[in-house]
Amino acid sequence: MHALVADLVLPSDASMHVMSAMETSRELLRHSYYRYEFATVAVTHSLFALEHVLAERLAVDEPLRELIKRATDTGLIAADLGTELDRSRLLRDKLTQGAVTSSALTPVGAITMVRAVFDAVSLCLRPTPVAEARAAGTSSAQPVYQLVRLWEEHCRAPYPAGFRGVDIEGVELILLDADVAGLVQRELNGGLDGDGIALLWACIADLDKIVSLVNEEYCASFFERLRAVAGLIAARHLPTAT
């Protein structure tokens, strides 16, 4: 078991609360060789760290299920990692409900789930692109800073209540939000390719179509901000004047 948990390295810049929860989780895994049920407890304990870090990075106070979904929707963590994290969350909920016992997992299975938490926590503790742009201190970083500042503001805003599953003029609003989220992450992580630029302009066309038709103030402002985000990305792909 010592070799299997050797790569579960604690992030040095984590808070004491997060480091304590993650170290306890790792040591429970290490000792699950002797006490089988420690494996399941290790997974549930690691979620203390995950919930704390996600809430802090996303600047929202929501249940873990919503935090994982929001982190996935905004591209903070990859979809497959989000799925793995939600498996751990479901296990914790079943334990709370008495649907399973602490012997639900094998140590090997628990290591996979705890490793996903360690990976997610490390991703969340990376400097934000805004901080990186500020550190660069160059004029070329300014457009990136503007994009990321507006995007982080957007990510802190909850999705409009009552507009999940709603479409306007054939445009499903929550999917439009998710599409732009994916484009932002692709732009900040290397830039859009031809397909990405085509999708971007399709999203802009949809945003222009629906913004004036939304009859609820908060939802309208939410998608107006999303349109501004898309516009900042588009400006980075316009040909220069000759």
Secondary structure, 3 states (H helix, E strand, C coil): CCCCCCCCCCCCCCCHHHHHHHHHHHHHHHHHHCCCCHHHHHHHHHHHHHHHHHHHHHCCCCCHHHHHHHHHHCCCCCHHHHHHHHHHHHHHHHHHHCCCCCCCCCHHHHHHHHHHHHHHHHHHCCCCHHHHHHHHCCHHHHHHHHHHHHHHHHHHCCCCCCCCCCEECCEEHHHHHHHHHHHHHHHHCCCCCHHHHHHHHHHHHHHHHHHHHCCCHHHHHHHHHHHHHHHHHHHCCCCCCC
